[in-house]
């Protein structure tokens, strides 16, 4: 008798077919930061692990950096912008209040027949973008998604160009005493951030080979919104900005460092264990953990909680600082180039950011 049972349908998954990143050429060391505020390696490295970061030239925004990272990821995937069905752009430092960076990226890449989605999830933005792209691809709505995370944090720095010139060595200095004092007052945040962009090309995979994004554990707790936020600006204020906001440094992010450290060191490891368990895996099955690069000390604490050896984690905050939505794709690409991500590798991404939003995602490369 003929077997009328149809063959089992292979599960459609999302694979990372290409990755790339771009950082500006201007390197800013801790010594250079010390020209405009009371800081140095001895103050910054023990607290953050950061040794240097990159900053753009005036007039360059996160959409432009994102386009450069996207071009690198497309080349890595062997594709062009015309092959992309959908764009997701994650950033907390958009070029404009509106429109979002998604449309600006599409214009730069010459995309005429795609749709774009902007995500404002701060340090958890790229991870949330991975989950969103995976949902679209699994549903069958799109086959290829370009996911970009890009930041230009240097635009948040309030000092004038004369102070920038001292920091960059374009002026012999010394720094204006008024600005030296103000910059010193925000050094706990100013030294953390850098500019940069990363991107991934995500594609549908129906091969049934077990590869792809296999699960997420994502959470939000608005009770902790004030641990990471910018108090000045926004439509809750009337007018949107006031001179007093600038005078009081109200446009500079508030970072409750100790509270964020405590929460991140607890919540990220818990999400990692949950996403592994959801796919029937344990820490022993994981080849590499990629954590959001906000502070090396946070990542070291999370690594300790999980009991992971050094060869199962990858950090690069030392070279770039916190590039917010760009940290995960930059770290992924550098880890791949270094040979730490190979076909079949079990990779877990985790992040925590303002909102608070946090979680983890699991991929088999």
KEKE-3310 file (N, C-alpha, C; in steps of 0.2 Angstrom, whole numbers, plus 5000, padded with zeros to 4 digits):
npx = (5004:5003:5012:5004:5007:5012:5029:5039:5038:5051:5058:5058:5072:5082:5097:5113:5120:5130:5141:5148:5157:5160:5171:5175:5190:5197:5206:5203:5212:5214:5223:5222:5209:5211:5216:5206:5199:5199:5206:5213:5222:5224:5213:5202:5203:5203:5190:5182:5188:5191:5202:5203:5193:5183:5179:5169:5171:5165:5148:5146:5135:5125:5118:5126:5137:5131:5127:5140:5144:5134:5136:5148:5144:5135:5144:5151:5141:5140:5131:5120:5113:5101:5096:5090:5076:5070:5074:5081:5084:5094:5096:5101:5105:5100:5101:5092:5078:5066:5065:5067:5082:5081:5076:5085:5096:5092:5091:5105:5110:5104:5091:5076:5064:5061:5056:5058:5062:5063:5072:5071:5079:5090:5105:5100:5096:5101:5100:5086:5083:5088:5079:5067:5069:5071:5058:5050:5056:5054:5040:5038:5036:5047:5063:5076:5084:5091:5100:5105:5116:5120:5129:5132:5139:5147:5140:5133:5142:5145:5154:5163:5170:5183:5187:5186:5197:5208:5208:5210:5222:5224:5225:5236:5232:5232:5216:5201:5198:5184:5177:5185:5182:5168:5168:5175:5166:5157:5164:5163:5153:5157:5169:5165:5159:5159:5160:5152:5148:5139:5133:5122:5118:5103:5096:5083:5082:5079:5084:5084:5095:5098:5104:5105:5095:5089:5081:5075:5076:5068:5065:5057:5058:5050:5051:5064:5067:5074:5087:5095:5095:5090:5088:5084:5076:5064:5046:5038:5043:5041:5046:5054:5068:5077:5087:5091:5092:5103:5113:5113:5118:5108:5105:5114:5117:5110:5118:5116:5128:5132:5120:5116:5126:5124:5112:5114:5124:5116:5104:5108:5116:5106:5096:5104:5106:5092:5089:5097:5092:5080:5082:5086:5099:5115:5127:5139:5137:5138:5148:5152:5150:5143:5143:5134:5144:5146:5153:5168:5170:5157:5155:5164:5160:5148:5153:5159:5149:5142:5152:5162:5175:5189:5190:5178:5171:5170:5177:5178:5178:5188:5195:5185:5176:5159:5148:5135:5120:5128:5138:5136:5135:5148:5157:5153:5157:5171:5175:5172:5181:5192:5192:5184:5171:5163:5156:5142:5145:5139:5132:5129:5120:5119:5112:5109:5100:5095:5078:5071:5078:5081:5090:5093:5099:5100:5110:5115:5128)
npy = (4994:5011:5024:5037:5047:5063:5071:5076:5093:5104:5115:5132:5143:5156:5162:5169:5176:5185:5197:5213:5228:5245:5257:5274:5282:5290:5288:5289:5290:5286:5295:5306:5309:5314:5326:5336:5334:5328:5314:5298:5283:5276:5279:5276:5263:5252:5254:5252:5245:5250:5256:5264:5273:5277:5292:5302:5313:5331:5332:5320:5307:5294:5286:5287:5280:5268:5264:5261:5250:5242:5240:5233:5221:5216:5213:5203:5193:5191:5198:5211:5228:5228:5215:5214:5212:5219:5231:5234:5245:5249:5261:5273:5285:5294:5302:5312:5319:5315:5311:5293:5283:5272:5275:5284:5276:5267:5276:5280:5268:5266:5259:5255:5248:5243:5240:5249:5248:5256:5255:5259:5254:5256:5250:5236:5236:5230:5216:5215:5218:5207:5197:5202:5202:5188:5184:5190:5183:5169:5169:5170:5181:5189:5186:5190:5200:5215:5220:5233:5241:5256:5270:5287:5293:5304:5315:5318:5324:5339:5349:5363:5366:5371:5364:5351:5352:5353:5341:5332:5336:5346:5358:5366:5369:5375:5366:5375:5382:5382:5373:5361:5358:5356:5345:5336:5334:5325:5314:5301:5296:5301:5295:5282:5280:5277:5279:5270:5256:5242:5227:5215:5202:5193:5178:5167:5150:5134:5122:5113:5109:5112:5124:5142:5155:5151:5153:5164:5174:5187:5202:5215:5228:5241:5248:5251:5262:5274:5271:5272:5285:5300:5315:5328:5336:5330:5327:5328:5339:5357:5371:5359:5359:5368:5383:5381:5367:5363:5371:5364:5352:5343:5336:5326:5308:5300:5288:5276:5269:5258:5252:5248:5239:5229:5224:5220:5210:5200:5198:5196:5183:5175:5175:5170:5156:5153:5154:5144:5132:5132:5127:5115:5114:5116:5125:5119:5115:5127:5137:5150:5165:5181:5196:5212:5226:5236:5238:5232:5226:5223:5212:5203:5200:5194:5183:5176:5173:5163:5154:5153:5149:5158:5156:5155:5167:5183:5199:5216:5229:5236:5242:5250:5256:5259:5256:5255:5250:5245:5236:5222:5216:5221:5214:5201:5200:5202:5191:5181:5183:5180:5167:5161:5159:5147:5137:5129:5132:5135:5150:5162:5177:5191:5205:5220:5235:5252:5255:5246:5235:5218:5202:5187:5178:5164:5156:5145:5144)
npz = (5000:4996:5004:5011:5020:5022:5019:5033:5037:5035:5048:5047:5049:5055:5048:5051:5038:5035:5041:5048:5051:5056:5062:5066:5060:5070:5084:5102:5116:5133:5139:5131:5134:5146:5144:5144:5156:5173:5173:5169:5163:5175:5182:5173:5168:5178:5183:5171:5161:5149:5136:5125:5113:5099:5089:5079:5065:5065:5059:5054:5056:5064:5055:5043:5047:5050:5037:5031:5039:5035:5022:5023:5029:5019:5009:5015:5015:5002:4995:4988:4991:4985:4986:4998:5009:5020:5032:5048:5060:5073:5086:5098:5096:5085:5069:5068:5077:5071:5053:5057:5057:5048:5036:5031:5030:5020:5009:5008:5004:4992:4991:4985:4985:4998:5015:5031:5048:5064:5079:5096:5108:5115:5124:5123:5110:5098:5101:5103:5090:5083:5088:5083:5069:5067:5070:5059:5048:5051:5050:5037:5030:5026:5017:5018:5029:5034:5047:5058:5069:5076:5082:5087:5099:5102:5099:5111:5119:5128:5126:5118:5101:5103:5115:5110:5101:5109:5116:5105:5101:5092:5096:5107:5120:5137:5142:5143:5159:5164:5157:5159:5172:5171:5162:5170:5180:5173:5170:5173:5165:5152:5148:5145:5132:5115:5097:5083:5072:5068:5058:5052:5040:5039:5035:5028:5032:5026:5027:5037:5045:5058:5060:5064:5072:5087:5098:5111:5126:5133:5142:5151:5163:5169:5181:5184:5176:5178:5181:5170:5160:5150:5157:5152:5138:5126:5123:5134:5140:5139:5133:5121:5123:5135:5139:5152:5154:5147:5154:5166:5163:5158:5147:5146:5148:5163:5173:5184:5190:5200:5203:5190:5187:5197:5193:5180:5181:5187:5180:5166:5166:5171:5160:5150:5154:5154:5140:5135:5141:5136:5123:5125:5130:5139:5148:5145:5132:5125:5115:5114:5122:5120:5126:5129:5127:5139:5150:5155:5168:5172:5163:5167:5179:5176:5169:5179:5188:5180:5179:5168:5157:5151:5137:5132:5132:5124:5123:5118:5122:5127:5116:5110:5118:5125:5113:5112:5103:5094:5099:5100:5086:5082:5090:5087:5074:5075:5083:5075:5064:5071:5073:5083:5081:5072:5058:5065:5078:5094:5099:5111:5113:5124:5133:5142:5145:5145:5151:5160:5148:5144:5140:5131:5117:5107:5095:5082:5073)
capx = (5000:5006:5012:5001:5009:5017:5035:5039:5040:5057:5057:5062:5075:5086:5104:5117:5124:5135:5142:5153:5157:5164:5172:5179:5198:5200:5206:5204:5215:5212:5227:5219:5203:5214:5218:5201:5196:5204:5206:5219:5222:5223:5206:5197:5204:5201:5183:5178:5192:5192:5208:5202:5187:5183:5174:5168:5172:5159:5144:5145:5130:5125:5115:5131:5141:5127:5128:5146:5144:5129:5140:5153:5140:5132:5149:5153:5136:5140:5124:5119:5107:5095:5094:5087:5068:5068:5079:5080:5090:5094:5101:5099:5108:5098:5103:5087:5072:5063:5063:5072:5088:5080:5075:5091:5101:5089:5093:5112:5111:5100:5086:5069:5058:5061:5053:5062:5059:5068:5071:5074:5080:5097:5110:5097:5093:5103:5097:5079:5082:5088:5072:5062:5071:5069:5050:5048:5059:5051:5034:5038:5035:5053:5068:5082:5084:5098:5100:5110:5116:5125:5129:5137:5139:5151:5136:5130:5146:5142:5159:5163:5175:5189:5189:5188:5203:5213:5208:5213:5229:5224:5227:5241:5229:5228:5209:5198:5196:5177:5175:5189:5178:5162:5170:5177:5160:5153:5169:5160:5150:5160:5174:5162:5155:5162:5156:5154:5142:5139:5128:5121:5113:5100:5092:5079:5086:5074:5088:5083:5102:5099:5107:5100:5093:5085:5077:5076:5072:5068:5062:5057:5055:5050:5052:5071:5069:5078:5094:5098:5090:5092:5083:5082:5073:5058:5040:5035:5045:5038:5048:5057:5074:5078:5094:5093:5094:5110:5117:5113:5120:5102:5105:5119:5114:5111:5120:5117:5133:5132:5113:5116:5131:5121:5106:5116:5127:5111:5099:5111:5117:5099:5094:5108:5104:5085:5089:5100:5088:5074:5084:5089:5106:5118:5133:5144:5136:5139:5155:5154:5145:5144:5139:5134:5150:5145:5158:5172:5169:5151:5155:5168:5156:5143:5157:5161:5142:5141:5158:5164:5182:5190:5190:5171:5169:5174:5176:5182:5176:5195:5197:5180:5171:5152:5145:5127:5117:5133:5143:5135:5138:5155:5160:5152:5162:5178:5176:5172:5187:5197:5191:5180:5164:5164:5150:5140:5146:5133:5134:5123:5120:5115:5112:5105:5100:5090:5071:5077:5077:5087:5088:5098:5097:5104:5111:5120:5131)
capy = (5000:5017:5028:5044:5052:5068:5071:5082:5100:5107:5121:5138:5146:5162:5161:5175:5175:5190:5202:5218:5234:5251:5262:5280:5282:5294:5285:5294:5286:5289:5300:5311:5312:5317:5333:5340:5332:5325:5307:5294:5276:5273:5280:5273:5255:5248:5254:5250:5241:5254:5260:5269:5273:5281:5297:5304:5320:5334:5332:5313:5304:5286:5283:5286:5274:5262:5262:5258:5244:5237:5238:5227:5215:5214:5210:5197:5189:5190:5201:5218:5231:5226:5208:5214:5213:5223:5234:5236:5250:5250:5266:5278:5292:5295:5308:5317:5317:5311:5303:5288:5281:5267:5278:5287:5271:5265:5281:5279:5261:5266:5255:5259:5243:5239:5244:5249:5248:5259:5252:5263:5250:5257:5244:5230:5237:5225:5210:5215:5218:5200:5194:5205:5200:5181:5183:5191:5178:5163:5170:5169:5188:5191:5181:5193:5206:5219:5222:5238:5245:5261:5275:5292:5296:5310:5321:5320:5328:5346:5354:5367:5363:5372:5359:5345:5353:5351:5333:5329:5338:5351:5364:5364:5369:5370:5366:5381:5379:5381:5366:5356:5357:5353:5338:5331:5332:5320:5309:5294:5294:5303:5290:5276:5279:5278:5279:5264:5253:5235:5225:5208:5200:5188:5175:5161:5144:5129:5116:5108:5107:5114:5131:5148:5158:5145:5155:5171:5175:5194:5205:5223:5230:5249:5251:5253:5266:5280:5269:5274:5289:5307:5319:5334:5335:5326:5331:5329:5346:5362:5368:5353:5360:5375:5384:5378:5360:5363:5373:5359:5345:5339:5332:5320:5302:5298:5281:5274:5263:5253:5248:5244:5233:5224:5221:5216:5204:5195:5197:5193:5176:5171:5175:5165:5150:5151:5152:5138:5127:5132:5123:5108:5114:5118:5129:5115:5115:5134:5138:5157:5170:5187:5201:5219:5229:5242:5239:5225:5223:5219:5206:5199:5198:5189:5177:5173:5170:5157:5150:5151:5150:5164:5155:5155:5174:5188:5206:5221:5236:5239:5246:5254:5259:5256:5258:5253:5245:5242:5232:5214:5215:5222:5209:5195:5200:5201:5185:5177:5184:5177:5160:5159:5157:5143:5134:5124:5135:5138:5156:5166:5184:5194:5212:5224:5242:5257:5253:5242:5229:5213:5196:5183:5175:5158:5154:5140:5147)
capz = (5000:4995:5010:5010:5025:5019:5023:5038:5035:5039:5051:5044:5054:5053:5049:5050:5032:5034:5046:5047:5056:5054:5067:5064:5061:5075:5091:5107:5121:5140:5140:5127:5138:5152:5142:5145:5162:5178:5172:5166:5163:5182:5184:5169:5166:5184:5183:5165:5156:5142:5135:5120:5109:5092:5088:5072:5064:5065:5053:5053:5060:5065:5048:5039:5050:5049:5030:5030:5042:5031:5016:5024:5030:5013:5005:5018:5013:4995:4992:4987:4995:4981:4988:5005:5009:5025:5036:5055:5062:5081:5088:5103:5094:5078:5066:5069:5081:5066:5053:5060:5053:5043:5029:5029:5028:5014:5004:5007:5000:4986:4992:4983:4986:5004:5021:5036:5055:5068:5086:5101:5114:5118:5124:5121:5104:5093:5103:5101:5083:5081:5089:5078:5062:5067:5069:5052:5044:5053:5048:5030:5027:5023:5017:5019:5033:5036:5054:5059:5076:5075:5087:5087:5106:5103:5099:5117:5123:5127:5126:5112:5097:5106:5119:5106:5098:5114:5117:5099:5099:5086:5100:5112:5126:5141:5141:5147:5166:5165:5153:5162:5178:5169:5159:5175:5183:5170:5168:5174:5159:5146:5146:5143:5126:5108:5091:5079:5069:5066:5055:5050:5035:5041:5029:5029:5031:5027:5025:5042:5047:5065:5061:5064:5078:5090:5104:5114:5132:5133:5147:5152:5169:5169:5187:5184:5170:5180:5182:5164:5156:5149:5160:5148:5131:5125:5122:5140:5142:5135:5126:5120:5126:5138:5141:5159:5153:5145:5159:5171:5160:5158:5141:5147:5151:5170:5173:5191:5189:5205:5202:5184:5188:5201:5189:5174:5184:5189:5175:5160:5167:5171:5154:5146:5157:5152:5133:5134:5143:5131:5117:5128:5130:5145:5147:5142:5125:5122:5112:5115:5125:5118:5130:5127:5129:5142:5155:5156:5175:5172:5159:5171:5185:5173:5168:5186:5190:5175:5179:5161:5156:5146:5130:5131:5131:5120:5125:5114:5125:5128:5110:5107:5123:5124:5107:5113:5099:5089:5102:5099:5080:5081:5094:5084:5068:5077:5086:5069:5061:5076:5073:5088:5078:5066:5057:5070:5084:5098:5102:5115:5114:5130:5134:5146:5143:5147:5150:5158:5144:5144:5138:5128:5111:5105:5088:5080:5067)
cpx = (5004:5006:5009:5003:5014:5023:5035:5041:5046:5056:5061:5065:5079:5093:5107:5122:5130:5135:5148:5152:5161:5165:5176:5186:5201:5200:5207:5206:5213:5217:5225:5213:5205:5216:5213:5197:5201:5203:5212:5217:5221:5216:5201:5197:5202:5193:5179:5182:5193:5199:5208:5195:5188:5178:5174:5170:5165:5155:5143:5140:5129:5122:5121:5136:5138:5127:5134:5147:5140:5133:5145:5150:5137:5138:5151:5148:5136:5134:5125:5113:5100:5092:5090:5079:5066:5074:5077:5086:5089:5099:5097:5101:5107:5101:5098:5082:5067:5065:5069:5077:5087:5079:5081:5096:5098:5091:5101:5114:5108:5094:5079:5063:5059:5057:5058:5059:5065:5066:5075:5074:5087:5102:5107:5094:5095:5100:5090:5078:5083:5082:5067:5063:5069:5062:5048:5050:5055:5044:5033:5037:5041:5058:5075:5081:5091:5097:5106:5110:5121:5124:5134:5136:5142:5146:5133:5135:5145:5148:5160:5169:5182:5192:5190:5195:5209:5214:5211:5220:5230:5226:5231:5238:5233:5220:5206:5196:5189:5175:5179:5185:5172:5163:5172:5171:5156:5158:5167:5156:5153:5165:5171:5161:5160:5157:5157:5147:5144:5133:5128:5116:5110:5095:5088:5083:5080:5078:5087:5090:5103:5103:5102:5099:5087:5080:5079:5073:5073:5063:5062:5055:5056:5051:5059:5072:5073:5085:5098:5094:5093:5087:5080:5080:5067:5051:5036:5037:5042:5042:5052:5064:5073:5085:5096:5095:5101:5115:5118:5115:5114:5101:5110:5116:5115:5113:5121:5121:5132:5125:5113:5121:5128:5116:5109:5120:5123:5107:5102:5112:5111:5096:5098:5106:5097:5085:5092:5096:5082:5076:5087:5096:5108:5124:5138:5143:5137:5146:5157:5149:5148:5140:5139:5140:5149:5151:5162:5171:5162:5151:5159:5164:5151:5147:5158:5154:5141:5147:5161:5172:5183:5189:5182:5167:5173:5172:5181:5181:5183:5197:5191:5175:5164:5149:5137:5125:5122:5138:5142:5137:5145:5159:5159:5157:5169:5180:5176:5178:5193:5197:5187:5173:5165:5157:5148:5142:5140:5135:5128:5125:5117:5117:5107:5105:5094:5083:5068:5074:5083:5085:5094:5095:5102:5104:5116:5122:5132)
cpy = (5006:5021:5035:5049:5057:5069:5077:5088:5102:5114:5126:5142:5152:5161:5168:5173:5180:5195:5207:5224:5239:5255:5268:5279:5285:5290:5290:5289:5290:5295:5306:5314:5316:5324:5338:5338:5328:5317:5304:5287:5273:5274:5276:5265:5251:5248:5252:5245:5244:5257:5265:5268:5277:5286:5300:5311:5324:5333:5325:5310:5296:5283:5282:5280:5268:5259:5259:5251:5239:5235:5232:5221:5212:5210:5204:5191:5187:5193:5208:5221:5229:5219:5208:5216:5218:5225:5235:5240:5251:5256:5270:5285:5293:5302:5314:5315:5313:5314:5299:5286:5276:5269:5281:5282:5268:5270:5281:5273:5261:5261:5258:5254:5239:5243:5244:5250:5251:5256:5257:5258:5250:5251:5237:5230:5232:5218:5209:5215:5211:5196:5196:5202:5192:5180:5184:5185:5171:5163:5169:5176:5190:5186:5183:5199:5209:5222:5227:5240:5250:5267:5281:5296:5303:5316:5323:5324:5335:5351:5357:5364:5365:5367:5352:5346:5351:5344:5330:5331:5343:5358:5362:5365:5374:5371:5372:5378:5378:5374:5360:5354:5353:5346:5333:5329:5326:5315:5302:5291:5295:5298:5284:5275:5280:5277:5273:5261:5246:5232:5217:5207:5194:5185:5169:5155:5138:5122:5111:5105:5109:5121:5136:5150:5153:5147:5161:5171:5183:5197:5212:5224:5238:5252:5253:5258:5272:5278:5272:5278:5296:5311:5325:5332:5330:5330:5331:5336:5351:5369:5362:5353:5367:5376:5381:5370:5359:5366:5368:5352:5340:5335:5326:5314:5302:5290:5280:5267:5257:5248:5244:5238:5228:5220:5217:5210:5198:5193:5194:5186:5172:5170:5170:5158:5148:5150:5146:5132:5127:5128:5116:5108:5117:5123:5125:5114:5122:5135:5145:5161:5177:5192:5208:5222:5236:5243:5232:5222:5220:5212:5201:5196:5192:5182:5173:5169:5163:5152:5148:5153:5156:5163:5154:5162:5178:5195:5210:5228:5239:5244:5251:5257:5256:5259:5256:5248:5242:5237:5224:5213:5216:5216:5202:5194:5199:5194:5180:5177:5180:5170:5157:5157:5153:5140:5128:5126:5137:5144:5159:5173:5186:5201:5215:5231:5246:5255:5251:5236:5225:5207:5192:5180:5169:5157:5149:5142:5143)
cpz = (5000:5002:5008:5015:5021:5023:5028:5036:5039:5041:5048:5049:5051:5054:5048:5044:5031:5040:5045:5051:5053:5060:5064:5065:5067:5082:5096:5113:5128:5141:5136:5131:5144:5150:5144:5152:5166:5177:5169:5166:5170:5184:5180:5169:5172:5184:5177:5161:5150:5142:5130:5117:5103:5092:5081:5071:5064:5059:5051:5058:5060:5059:5044:5041:5049:5042:5028:5033:5038:5025:5017:5026:5024:5009:5008:5016:5006:4991:4991:4991:4991:4983:4995:5005:5014:5029:5043:5057:5069:5082:5094:5101:5087:5075:5067:5074:5077:5059:5056:5055:5048:5036:5027:5027:5021:5008:5003:5003:4994:4985:4990:4984:4992:5009:5026:5043:5060:5075:5091:5108:5117:5118:5122:5114:5098:5094:5101:5094:5080:5082:5084:5071:5061:5066:5062:5047:5045:5050:5041:5026:5024:5023:5019:5023:5034:5042:5056:5066:5075:5080:5086:5094:5107:5103:5106:5121:5122:5126:5119:5108:5100:5111:5116:5103:5103:5115:5111:5097:5094:5089:5105:5119:5131:5140:5146:5154:5167:5163:5156:5168:5176:5166:5165:5179:5180:5167:5168:5169:5152:5144:5144:5136:5120:5103:5086:5077:5067:5063:5053:5045:5038:5036:5031:5027:5032:5026:5031:5045:5054:5066:5061:5072:5081:5096:5107:5121:5134:5138:5147:5159:5170:5175:5188:5178:5172:5182:5176:5160:5155:5152:5156:5141:5131:5125:5128:5143:5137:5137:5127:5124:5129:5139:5148:5158:5151:5150:5165:5169:5159:5152:5141:5151:5159:5170:5181:5190:5193:5204:5195:5184:5191:5197:5183:5176:5186:5183:5168:5161:5167:5164:5149:5148:5154:5144:5131:5135:5138:5125:5119:5129:5137:5143:5144:5135:5121:5121:5114:5117:5123:5122:5128:5131:5133:5147:5156:5163:5175:5169:5163:5177:5182:5172:5174:5188:5186:5176:5173:5161:5151:5139:5128:5131:5127:5121:5120:5116:5126:5122:5108:5112:5122:5118:5106:5108:5094:5092:5100:5091:5079:5084:5090:5078:5070:5080:5080:5065:5065:5076:5079:5087:5072:5064:5062:5077:5088:5101:5105:5115:5120:5130:5139:5145:5146:5146:5156:5153:5144:5142:5135:5122:5109:5098:5087:5073:5061)
residu = (UNK:UNK:UNK:UNK:UNK:UNK:UNK:UNK:UNK:UNK:UNK:UNK:UNK:UNK:UNK:UNK:UNK:UNK:UNK:UNK:UNK:UNK:UNK:UNK:UNK:UNK:UNK:UNK:UNK:UNK:UNK:UNK:UNK:UNK:UNK:UNK:UNK:UNK:UNK:UNK:UNK:UNK:UNK:UNK:UNK:UNK:UNK:UNK:UNK:UNK:UNK:UNK:UNK:UNK:UNK:UNK:UNK:UNK:UNK:UNK:UNK:UNK:UNK:UNK:UNK:UNK:UNK:UNK:UNK:UNK:UNK:UNK:UNK:UNK:UNK:UNK:UNK:UNK:UNK:UNK:UNK:UNK:UNK:UNK:UNK:UNK:UNK:UNK:UNK:UNK:UNK:UNK:UNK:UNK:UNK:UNK:UNK:UNK:UNK:UNK:UNK:UNK:UNK:UNK:UNK:UNK:UNK:UNK:UNK:UNK:UNK:UNK:UNK:UNK:UNK:UNK:UNK:UNK:UNK:UNK:UNK:UNK:UNK:UNK:UNK:UNK:UNK:UNK:UNK:UNK:UNK:UNK:UNK:UNK:UNK:UNK:UNK:UNK:UNK:UNK:UNK:UNK:UNK:UNK:UNK:UNK:UNK:UNK:UNK:UNK:UNK:UNK:UNK:UNK:UNK:UNK:UNK:UNK:UNK:UNK:UNK:UNK:UNK:UNK:UNK:UNK:UNK:UNK:UNK:UNK:UNK:UNK:UNK:UNK:UNK:UNK:UNK:UNK:UNK:UNK:UNK:UNK:UNK:UNK:UNK:UNK:UNK:UNK:UNK:UNK:UNK:UNK:UNK:UNK:UNK:UNK:UNK:UNK:UNK:UNK:UNK:UNK:UNK:UNK:UNK:UNK:UNK:UNK:UNK:UNK:UNK:UNK:UNK:UNK:UNK:UNK:UNK:UNK:UNK:UNK:UNK:UNK:UNK:UNK:UNK:UNK:UNK:UNK:UNK:UNK:UNK:UNK:UNK:UNK:UNK:UNK:UNK:UNK:UNK:UNK:UNK:UNK:UNK:UNK:UNK:UNK:UNK:UNK:UNK:UNK:UNK:UNK:UNK:UNK:UNK:UNK:UNK:UNK:UNK:UNK:UNK:UNK:UNK:UNK:UNK:UNK:UNK:UNK:UNK:UNK:UNK:UNK:UNK:UNK:UNK:UNK:UNK:UNK:UNK:UNK:UNK:UNK:UNK:UNK:UNK:UNK:UNK:UNK:UNK:UNK:UNK:UNK:UNK:UNK:UNK:UNK:UNK:UNK:UNK:UNK:UNK:UNK:UNK:UNK:UNK:UNK:UNK:UNK:UNK:UNK:UNK:UNK:UNK:UNK:UNK:UNK:UNK:UNK:UNK:UNK:UNK:UNK:UNK:UNK:UNK:UNK:UNK:UNK:UNK:UNK:UNK:UNK:UNK:UNK:UNK:UNK:UNK:UNK:UNK:UNK:UNK:UNK:UNK:UNK:UNK:UNK:UNK:UNK:UNK:UNK:UNK:UNK:UNK:UNK:UNK:UNK:UNK:UNK:UNK:UNK:UNK:UNK:UNK:UNK:UNK)
# end
